Amino acid sequence: MRYVSVYILAFASLLALAMHDPLFAEVEVGAAVKPDACIGDDTKLGVSRVVEIDTEGGVDVGGEKAGAKQFLNDGEVVLTFDDGPMKSVTGPILKALADQCTKATFFMVGQMALANPEMVKEVAAAGHTVGSHTWSHKNIHVISLAKAQQEIEAAISTVSKAKGTPVAPLFRFPYLNSTKQTEAYLRSRNIGAVWIDVDSKDYRTRSAKVVEQNILSQLAKQKKGIILMHDIHAWTAAQLPDLLKELHDRGYKVVQFVPKGQIETIASYDAAAEKALAAKAAAKAANPMVSRSIVWPMSSIPGTDLAAVSPTGTRLRAGSRYKRVATKPTIVDGVADDSAPVKIPVSKYKKTAKPKDETSSWGLFN
Ligand SMILES: [Zn+2]
């Protein structure tokens, strides 16, 4: 009898999905999307259309990059969040998005996914698109191609393993800094680079109102665009309900980007990611208060020097530069995991307490 009930429920779920708004039929492969109760509610922002991006052979999306594909019409926006997930910020952001029945893309940092695997699953389960944003937020422009490849692949595998299904083949360059070589590498991996049109500059303020005004004023001039925000700032989460309401009231439409194809992860990185996530889970089970003293096992991968990376105590620098720069970024507060106190070896803590430049804080772990 129990089994019959399960089948009936499963059938009912399929039926509900089939009857669901066709716009949502193109969601990311593997994402557990539930039909939204508020579909068709004009008082909500919603999603006006889903753009399926073919990343075969690589593609640049949005921004001012020459040759980039532009998918948006006037009045259309894409919501993107970089650098997370971080429980205390990503959680409220998910709620604000759900309250407006709308969808976004999250470009996650590998270390953050390792520290917050539950949030990765939550974001994906809510039907948002999950892309990647390097393992440790390195400025690709100032590191070797080999290290850049490690940064890219470690993030792809870690976020995928945390998520439970492969991450979207969509990537955002930290600080929006790329090199011709890394762009070519992404093309060889059939990964699309998503650029930005509207910068919230939420890394330069602590004011929710300023973040919202930054976005709305740029949109008023440009009429459309891919919006950059960061889900590591409390003020970004704080302004989101009002921003979404304003977007609705001003007649903007939200477009969701989803990938056409699926990424092919690399087995050696997958194995390392699984090992790291298992170590994280075991440490958490043993003692939740010290669960974040994880050693990233990338040393087992030939040619990889991401050994002994700790996802703990690392300060995030979320400054994103639209133009290629290698100067000191804005340093903002933020830790890899905000759910419990962090136990860090004193030597590392001293080194990471005051990151001085682009490479000092993330780079210490490599
Ligand atoms: Zn970033």
Boltz pocket constraint, residues with backbone or C-beta under 6 A from the ligand:
constraints:
  - pocket:
      binder: B
      contacts: [[A, 82], [A, 83], [A, 133], [A, 137], [A, 173], [A, 174], [A, 175], [A, 317], [A, 318], [A, 319], [A, 320]]
      max_distance: 6.0
